[in-house]
């Protein structure tokens, strides 16, 4: 037996295991963002907020909030899409202003900047995907709010929840766009992952629908767009709430990282262990 090996054991360090919480935040960038799951991390707590629809004299729908625990594999790549707030549509009957990640376009009736002119797009959803650019592989979604118009009562529908909010009824008695659900987009034009967009053949002043699991619909005329729905089918212990967030969307990961800390043995213990190992070695030689 090698005496050096035996003696080295006497000065070994005690290794203590611990863990600490780590938080990673993702703001709006207008493009997909990636995250490599760290070693030994098998669960991530996800909090997601969808983006708000465009706001004029009436408020655009606020984005929804969604949270849950996502099961992960060390080394896998997750893709994060943070929704962008809807913007004002520009031009006469020129659809535009939809926020990044599914916000539908709104449409104006005039090119002026007066308070009677304007409408805007829906806010984009915020989500996490396991495959880049694949809507069907979203594991959690926070719906975006619908865009508003400056018509009296033309506020946007709230984003989020299992069913997104319906936009306000205007003074002209035109109904706002409907919210998306878990199985269908809202009227008019809401689709899987996409809010409904105004088209030039519609009567103008249309707010765009919010993005979501299914997007909210745009209005037929003179009213705001509906909010997009949220989704939690890919996470555990989930929570959803409608209409909580203004501005661009946001997302946060929280997870535990294990850490090992080496603690030196006290000198007296090292001396004692060294003597014991030396004695054991001597007895071993005598037996040989």
Secondary structure, 3 states (H helix, E strand, C coil): CCHHHHHHHCCCCEEEEEEEEEEEEECCCCCCEEEECCCCCCEEEEEEECCCCCCCCCCCCCEEEEEEEEECCCCCEEEEECCCCCCECCCCCCCECCCCCCCCCEECCCCCCCCCCCEECCCCCEEEECCCCCHHHEEEEECCCCCCECCCCCCCCCCCCCCCCCCCCCCCCCCCCCCCCCCCCCCCCCEECECCCCCCCCCCCECCCCCCCECCCCCCCCECCCCCCCECCCCEEEEEEEEEECCCCEEEEEEEEEEEEEECCCHHHHHHHHHHHHHHHHHHHHHC
